[in-house]
Amino acid sequence: MHDPTLRAQLASALSSKGADYVPRTRHKLADGSPRHTNRLILTSSPYLAQHAHNPVDWWPWCDEAFSTAKLQDKPVLLSVGYSTCHWCHVMEEESFEDEEIARFANEHFVCVKVDREERPDVDAVYMAFIQGITGRGGWPMTVLLTPSRQPFYGGTYFPPRAGARGARQGLLEILRVIVGRYREDPAAITAQAERLASELRALSAPPAAGALPSYSVVDVAVEQARSAFDPEHGGRRGIPKFPSAFPLRVLCRHGARTGDSSTLAMVEKTLDRMADGGMFDHLSGGFHRYSTDHQWLVPHFEKMLYDNATLALVYLEGSQALAQPRHALTTRAVLDYLLREMRTPDGAFYAATDADSATPEGAMEEGAFFTWTTHEIESALGLEDARDAIAHWGASEHGHLDGRSVLHRPKGARPLDASRAESLRARLREARERRPAPLRDDKVIVAWNALTITALARSAIVLNDDRYRVAAVRCAESILRARDERGSLPHMIVGGRGEGLAFGDDRACLAQALLDVFELEGDVRWLDASRAQMDELEREHGDAQDGGYFLSGTAHEDLLFREKPDYDGASPSLNSVAALTWARLATLCDDDVARSRAERTIRAFSSLLSRRPLALDHMLLALDWMTRPAREVVIVVREGSGALSAEARPFLAALERSIVPNVALVVATEEALSGALGERVPWARGKTRVDDRATAYVCERGVCQLPTNDPDAFARQLSER
């Protein structure tokens, strides 16, 4: 690095970190300052900042990096990961902190580091390549590119050298081979990359739209889930075990529609085993990312906002479908964890916390913060109380992970009464909080926050909890405030400032969340804001030829192709959320344009839904809405508005006792229903109070049953199949 201007910029950025800044590197000078500093110190991403002092001369993803590669006739070494990724940390320590590997990479490559959460479009393109050539994917992702950004080699994690972790080749040997090939015949490498890029574009081209699938696709999905079900531990058979790999929300609705107790039994088994297992944090609440074993016991310990938002909603709907309050308690535990530990001063939510944390000896180990020895429990509680805690949470002398125990609720363990368990939990949590905490990724990602708003808003309605209402509204307002002076939505917020252009999932998830806040609050501004985001999604991300939506918009960087997400993974895909949100808007507003867009979005994925419906299990919720009558519910109250209105609560208590698929809800006064709200929601217009008492209307396609003042009669109307 010989550019004096750049050296000055890096020195200034390092100086601005302040005296308390601790460089994340083992390469330090005598005064504790870092021996190496690269361009990543100029970025705002917490993940990129972790690599700012590697001896690798990293660039962020930018045009200048690829121009430099072209000018110097070097291939590009692209590394993609995220801040809470355990194996990303492993590869950093083994390879990117290794000075021999760094020297070789710096001499022969232009090295580019990408935060997949900051640039999901870049991640999607090169992950498609890795999955295509290796049959699997994951992070860290390592890809070699030509200066024209075309990939020609790659994989996920690589050990540093031959022999490490039993590998015949490590990263260093692979890079040496690639450099040799590139020097001997660069034209062959370029030709190979062009061929692979062409094949990648062809494989990534979305299929043509088909007819709207029938509801029978949902039946097929349920039977496929049944055949993959783990009858002992719940969820999908096999390891690792991801909560998102099993279509619990689809099963809840299908079981409610059909009355099939075996379908609901799969839901109950899965929810119980996940909440009892070590994947759930029994001290602070919240779920870790996934289980490394078949019994939900030993997790990867990172906690992701999107996982917890979606699981809070799953447990909420499970509590409704099964009429089991214990599942609602899990929803509360998850949301209370988010409110207590993950909320920003502005009311939004941080992205994640790390799997790794420091041991008392200062080494970084996965799960160090969350796991216990029996001696540590005894030190925190005393011998007598420790006996109860050890039995209740399944700790042992030999442990589950390197001699340490993962707290869980073992089957058949001696139960403790609630107050006793809470007392022990609080004392253990207090002791745990004295340990070095895992790193928190403090960026605010719009799509993930929107999923959290949805969970909070739906929980506020079902559980009648004003704390969740306040949190949902505050988060929504925080996200909307981050728009720039032109009203453009950012992809994320870092240090209170919006950064990057919104991707399609940011817009769709936010539109869904604003619709949930509208049903919670009854204020038409939220409905208008939701529709505005969906119209923007249509303009900027819509596929005019075949329907559906691309992740990147027209103003984003042109990459090898534009991904049209067609898989519901740990969080629902952009297209699944968009289809369901259009369907809900169509019902609420009796809007044929919205209805057409919902249908067109589903039709864009009809062939995939017919072949592999579980790949898009959240889109099945939209298909359910489009092929089964939705309920239009109006509750007319005397004053105020919103689902937490005191007059509305006796009616809405029915939602806590059972799940009713596909409900469009409006709670408002006669005055509001005769004004702007009635104009937006025509089937609610003119509804009045009967006998000057709160009155509920249950309608389908504008045809209403008799209005009622009786909450029990309302519940019966709502539950009729």
Residue pairs with C-beta under 8 A, 6 or more apart in sequence:
1 7
1 38
1 57
6 39
9 42
10 37
10 38
10 39
10 41
10 42
11 37
13 37
13 41
13 42
14 21
14 33
14 34
14 37
14 41
23 32
23 33
23 34
23 52
23 53
24 49
24 50
24 52
24 53
25 34
25 35
25 36
25 53
25 54
25 97
26 97
27 34
27 35
27 36
27 53
27 55
27 97
27 99
28 34
28 35
29 35
34 53
35 53
35 55
36 53
36 54
36 55
37 52
37 53
38 51
38 52
38 53
38 54
38 56
38 57
38 58
38 59
39 57
39 58
39 59
39 60
40 48
40 49
40 51
40 52
40 58
40 60
40 113
41 49
41 52
41 53
42 60
43 49
43 52
43 60
44 443
44 494
44 495
44 499
45 60
45 83
45 115
45 117
45 118
45 443
45 494
46 83
46 115
46 439
46 441
46 442
46 443
47 81
47 82
47 83
47 88
47 115
47 117
47 118
47 441
48 58
48 60
48 113
48 115
48 118
50 83
50 89
50 92
51 58
51 92
51 96
51 113
52 58
54 92
54 96
54 97
54 102
55 96
55 97
55 98
55 99
55 102
55 103
55 106
56 96
56 101
56 102
56 105
56 106
56 111
57 102
57 106
57 111
58 111
58 112
58 113
59 65
59 68
59 110
59 111
59 112
59 113
60 112
60 113
60 114
61 112
61 113
61 114
61 119
61 122
65 76
65 110
65 112
66 76
66 110
66 147
66 148
66 149
67 147
68 74
68 110
69 75
69 76
69 110
69 147
70 147
70 148
72 110
73 147
73 186
74 108
74 109
74 110
74 147
75 108
75 109
75 110
75 144
75 145
75 146
75 147
75 152
75 178
75 179
75 182
75 189
76 109
76 110
76 111
76 112
76 144
76 145
76 146
76 147
76 149
77 105
77 109
77 110
77 111
77 112
77 142
77 144
77 175
78 112
78 114
78 126
78 141
78 142
78 143
78 144
78 145
78 151
78 154
79 91
79 96
79 111
79 112
79 113
79 114
79 140
79 141
79 142
80 113
80 114
80 115
80 116
80 122
80 123
80 126
80 127
80 139
80 140
80 141
80 142
80 143
81 88
81 91
81 114
81 115
81 116
81 139
81 140
81 141
82 88
82 115
82 116
82 117
82 139
82 352
82 441
83 115
83 117
83 351
83 352
83 354
83 439
83 441
84 302
84 303
84 304
84 352
84 353
84 354
84 355
84 438
84 439
84 441
85 139
85 140
85 302
85 355
86 300
86 301
86 302
86 355
86 356
86 366
87 138
87 139
87 140
87 156
87 157
88 139
88 140
89 354
89 356
89 364
90 157
91 140
91 142
91 157
91 158
94 159
94 160
94 164
95 101
95 158
95 159
95 160
95 170
95 171
95 172
96 102
98 160
100 172
101 160
101 171
101 172
101 175
104 172
104 175
104 176
105 111
105 175
108 175
108 179
109 144
109 175
109 179
110 147
114 122
114 123
116 122
116 123
116 139
116 141
117 351
117 441
117 443
117 445
117 492
118 443
118 491
118 492
118 500
120 503
120 505
120 551
121 503
121 551
121 552
121 556
121 557
121 559
121 562
121 563
122 559
123 141
124 551
124 563
124 565
125 200
125 559
125 560
125 561
125 563
126 141
126 143
126 151
126 154
127 137
127 141
128 200
128 203
128 204
128 563
129 143
129 151
129 154
129 196
129 200
130 136
130 137
130 141
130 143
130 154
130 155
130 156
131 137
132 199
132 200
132 203
133 154
133 196
134 154
134 155
134 156
136 156
137 156
138 156
138 157
139 156
140 156
140 157
141 154
141 155
141 156
142 154
142 155
142 156
142 157
142 158
142 171
143 151
143 153
143 154
144 151
144 152
144 153
144 154
144 178
145 151
145 152
145 193
146 152
146 189
146 190
146 193
148 190
148 193
149 559
149 560
150 190
150 193
150 194
150 196
150 197
150 560
151 193
151 196
151 197
151 200
152 189
152 192
152 193
152 196
153 174
153 178
158 167
158 170
158 171
158 174
159 165
159 167
159 170
159 171
160 170
160 171
160 172
161 167
161 170
161 171
161 172
161 173
162 168
162 169
162 170
162 172
162 173
163 170
164 170
169 177
181 188
181 189
182 189
197 560
200 560
200 561
201 560
201 561
204 561
204 563
205 561
206 543
206 546
206 548
206 564
206 566
206 604
207 546
207 607
207 608
208 546
209 546
209 547
209 548
209 600
209 603
209 604
209 606
210 603
210 606
210 607
210 610
211 603
211 606
212 599
212 602
212 603
212 606
212 623
212 626
212 627
213 602
213 606
213 609
213 610
213 623
214 627
215 623
215 624
215 627
215 628
217 609
217 610
217 613
217 620
217 623
218 250
218 254
218 613
218 620
218 623
218 624
219 254
220 613
221 247
221 250
221 613
221 614
221 617
221 620
222 247
222 250
222 251
222 254
222 263
224 613
224 614
225 236
225 246
225 247
225 250
225 251
225 266
225 614
226 262
226 263
226 266
228 236
228 237
228 246
229 235
229 236
229 237
229 246
229 266
230 236
230 237
230 238
230 294
231 269
232 295
233 241
233 269
233 273
233 294
233 295
233 296
234 246
234 266
234 269
234 270
234 271
234 272
234 273
234 274
234 296
235 241
235 243
235 245
235 246
235 270
235 273
235 274
235 296
236 242
236 245
236 246
237 294
238 294
239 291
239 292
239 293
239 294
240 290
240 291
240 292
240 293
240 300
241 279
241 290
241 291
241 293
241 294
241 296
242 289
242 290
242 291
242 570
243 274
243 279
243 287
243 290
243 307
243 310
243 311
243 314
244 307
244 310
244 568
244 569
244 570
244 571
246 266
246 270
247 614
247 617
247 620
248 267
248 270
248 271
248 314
248 317
248 318
249 313
249 314
249 317
249 617
249 618
249 621
250 617
250 620
250 621
250 624
251 263
251 264
251 266
251 267
252 264
252 267
252 317
252 318
252 320
252 321
252 659
253 321
253 621
253 624
253 659
253 661
254 260
254 263
255 261
255 263
255 264
255 267
255 321
256 264
256 321
256 658
256 659
256 660
256 661
257 628
257 661
257 721
264 321
264 322
267 318
267 321
267 322
268 318
268 322
268 324
271 314
271 315
271 318
271 322
271 327
271 330
273 295
273 296
274 280
274 287
274 296
274 311
275 315
275 326
275 327
275 330
275 409
276 296
276 408
276 409
276 410
276 411
277 291
277 295
277 296
277 297
277 408
277 409
278 288
278 291
278 296
278 297
278 298
278 299
278 400
278 406
278 407
278 408
279 287
279 288
279 290
279 291
279 296
279 297
279 299
280 286
280 287
280 288
280 330
280 408
281 287
281 288
281 303
281 337
281 370
282 393
282 407
282 408
282 409
282 425
283 407
283 425
283 428
283 429
283 432
284 337
284 340
284 341
284 429
284 432
285 333
285 334
285 336
285 337
286 303
286 308
286 333
286 334
286 337
286 338
286 341
287 303
287 307
287 308
287 311
287 334
288 299
288 300
288 301
288 302
288 303
288 355
288 370
289 299
289 300
289 301
289 302
289 303
289 304
289 307
289 355
289 570
290 299
290 300
291 297
291 298
291 299
292 298
292 299
292 300
296 408
297 400
297 406
297 408
298 400
298 401
298 406
299 367
299 406
300 355
300 366
301 354
301 355
301 356
301 366
301 367
301 369
301 370
301 438
302 352
302 353
302 354
302 355
302 438
303 352
303 353
304 351
304 352
304 448
304 570
305 338
305 342
305 349
305 350
305 351
305 352
305 445
305 448
305 449
305 451
305 452
306 447
306 448
306 451
306 570
306 571
307 570
307 571
308 334
308 337
308 338
308 452
309 338
309 448
309 451
309 452
309 454
309 455
309 571
310 451
310 455
310 570
310 571
310 572
311 334
312 331
312 334
312 335
312 338
312 455
312 459
313 331
313 454
313 455
313 458
313 459
315 327
315 328
315 330
315 331
315 334
316 327
316 328
316 331
316 455
316 458
316 459
316 462
316 463
317 659
318 324
318 327
319 325
319 326
319 327
319 328
319 331
319 462
319 656
320 462
320 655
320 656
320 657
320 658
320 659
321 658
321 659
323 657
323 658
328 462
328 463
328 656
331 455
331 459
331 463
332 459
332 463
332 465
334 455
335 455
335 456
335 459
335 468
335 471
338 349
338 452
339 467
339 471
341 353
342 349
342 350
342 353
342 440
343 349
343 350
343 471
344 350
344 442
344 444
344 478
346 478
346 481
346 496
347 471
347 474
347 475
347 477
347 478
348 444
348 449
348 475
348 478
348 479
348 493
349 444
349 448
349 449
349 452
349 475
350 440
350 441
350 442
350 443
350 444
351 441
351 442
351 443
351 444
351 445
351 448
352 440
352 441
353 437
353 438
353 439
353 440
353 441
354 438
354 439
354 440
354 441
355 366
355 367
355 438
356 364
356 365
356 366
356 368
356 438
356 439
357 364
357 365
357 367
357 368
357 369
357 435
357 436
357 437
357 438
357 439
358 364
358 365
358 368
358 435
358 436
359 365
359 368
365 402
366 401
367 401
367 404
367 406
368 435
368 436
369 432
369 435
369 436
369 437
369 438
370 406
370 407
370 432
371 399
371 400
371 401
371 404
371 405
371 406
371 407
372 395
372 404
372 405
372 407
372 428
373 395
373 399
373 403
373 404
373 405
374 386
374 390
374 395
374 396
374 397
374 405
376 431
377 386
377 389
377 390
377 395
377 428
378 386
379 431
380 386
380 427
380 428
380 430
380 431
381 389
381 424
381 427
381 428
385 424
385 427
388 414
388 416
388 420
388 424
389 395
389 424
389 428
390 396
391 413
391 414
392 409
392 413
392 414
392 415
392 416
392 421
392 424
393 405
393 407
393 408
393 409
393 413
394 405
394 406
394 407
394 408
394 409
394 410
394 413
395 405
395 407
396 405
399 405
399 406
400 406
416 424
442 494
443 492
443 493
443 494
444 479
444 482
444 492
444 493
444 494
445 491
445 492
445 506
446 479
446 482
446 489
446 490
446 491
446 492
446 493
446 502
446 506
446 509
446 510
447 503
447 505
447 506
447 508
447 509
447 510
447 571
448 509
448 571
449 475
449 478
449 479
449 513
450 479
450 506
450 509
450 510
450 512
450 513
451 509
451 513
451 571
451 572
452 475
453 472
453 475
453 476
453 479
453 513
453 514
453 516
453 517
454 509
454 512
454 513
454 516
456 468
456 469
456 471
456 472
456 475
457 468
457 469
457 472
457 513
457 516
457 517
457 519
457 520
458 516
459 465
459 468
460 466
460 467
460 468
460 469
460 472
460 520
460 643
460 644
461 519
461 520
461 643
461 644
461 652
461 655
461 665
462 652
462 655
462 656
463 656
464 644
464 649
464 652
464 653
464 656
466 644
469 520
469 521
469 642
469 644
472 513
472 516
472 517
472 520
473 517
473 520
473 521
476 513
476 514
476 517
476 526
479 489
479 493
479 510
480 529
482 489
482 490
482 493
482 497
482 498
483 489
483 490
483 498
484 490
484 498
488 501
488 502
489 498
489 502
489 506
489 507
489 510
489 533
489 536
490 498
490 499
490 500
490 501
490 502
490 506
491 499
491 500
491 501
491 502
491 503
491 506
492 498
492 499
492 500
493 499
501 553
501 555
501 556
502 553
503 551
503 552
503 553
503 556
503 574
504 537
504 540
504 541
504 549
504 550
504 551
504 552
504 553
504 565
504 574
504 578
505 551
505 565
505 571
505 573
505 574
505 577
507 533
507 534
507 536
507 537
507 540
507 541
508 533
508 534
508 537
508 549
508 574
508 575
508 577
508 578
508 581
509 574
509 577
510 533
511 530
511 531
511 533
511 534
511 537
511 577
511 578
511 581
512 530
512 577
512 580
512 581
512 584
514 526
514 527
514 529
514 530
514 533
515 526
515 527
515 530
515 581
515 584
515 585
515 588
517 526
518 524
518 526
518 527
518 530
519 643
519 664
519 665
519 666
519 667
520 642
520 643
520 644
521 641
521 642
521 643
522 641
522 642
522 643
522 645
522 666
522 667
522 668
522 672
522 677
523 641
523 642
524 672
524 676
524 677
524 680
527 588
527 589
527 677
527 680
527 681
528 680
530 581
530 585
531 585
531 589
534 578
534 581
534 582
534 585
534 594
534 597
537 549
537 578
538 549
538 597
540 553
540 554
540 555
541 549
541 550
541 551
541 552
541 553
541 554
541 574
542 548
542 549
542 550
543 549
543 550
543 564
543 604
546 604
547 600
547 601
547 603
547 604
548 564
548 575
548 578
548 600
548 601
548 604
548 605
549 564
549 574
549 575
549 578
549 601
550 562
550 563
550 564
551 562
551 563
551 564
551 565
551 574
552 559
552 562
552 563
564 575
564 604
565 573
565 574
565 575
566 573
566 575
566 605
566 608
566 615
566 616
567 573
567 615
567 616
568 576
568 615
568 616
568 617
568 618
568 619
572 618
573 616
573 618
573 619
575 601
575 604
575 605
575 616
575 619
576 616
576 618
576 619
576 621
576 622
577 618
578 601
579 598
579 601
579 602
579 619
579 622
579 623
580 598
580 618
580 619
580 621
580 622
580 625
582 594
582 595
582 597
582 598
582 601
582 622
583 594
583 595
583 598
583 622
583 625
583 626
583 630
584 625
584 664
585 591
585 594
586 592
586 594
586 595
586 598
587 625
587 630
587 632
587 662
587 664
588 664
588 666
588 680
588 681
589 680
589 681
589 682
590 681
590 682
590 683
590 702
598 622
598 625
598 626
599 626
601 622
602 609
602 619
602 622
602 623
602 626
605 616
605 619
608 615
608 616
609 616
609 619
609 620
609 623
613 620
624 661
624 662
625 661
625 662
628 661
628 662
629 662
629 700
629 701
630 662
630 663
630 664
630 700
631 660
631 662
631 663
631 664
631 698
631 699
631 700
631 718
632 664
632 683
632 684
632 697
632 698
632 699
632 700
632 701
632 702
632 704
633 663
633 664
633 665
633 666
633 696
633 697
633 698
633 699
633 718
634 666
634 667
634 668
634 673
634 683
634 684
634 687
634 696
634 697
634 699
635 645
635 647
635 648
635 651
635 652
635 665
635 666
635 667
635 668
635 694
635 695
635 696
635 697
636 668
636 669
636 670
636 673
636 687
636 688
636 689
636 694
636 695
636 696
636 697
637 645
637 647
637 648
637 667
637 668
637 669
637 689
637 694
638 647
638 669
638 689
638 692
638 694
639 669
640 669
641 667
641 668
641 669
641 672
642 648
642 667
643 652
643 665
643 667
645 667
647 694
648 667
648 694
650 694
650 711
651 694
651 696
651 711
651 714
651 715
652 667
653 711
654 660
654 711
654 714
654 715
654 718
654 719
655 663
657 715
658 715
658 719
660 718
660 719
663 718
666 673
666 677
666 681
666 684
668 677
668 684
670 687
670 688
670 689
672 678
673 684
673 685
673 686
673 687
674 685
674 686
677 684
678 684
678 685
678 686
679 685
682 702
683 699
683 702
687 695
687 697
687 707
688 695
689 695
690 707
690 708
690 709
691 709
693 709
694 709
695 707
695 708
695 709
696 707
696 708
696 709
696 711
696 714
696 717
697 704
697 705
697 707
698 704
698 705
698 714
698 717
698 718
699 705
705 717
708 714
708 717
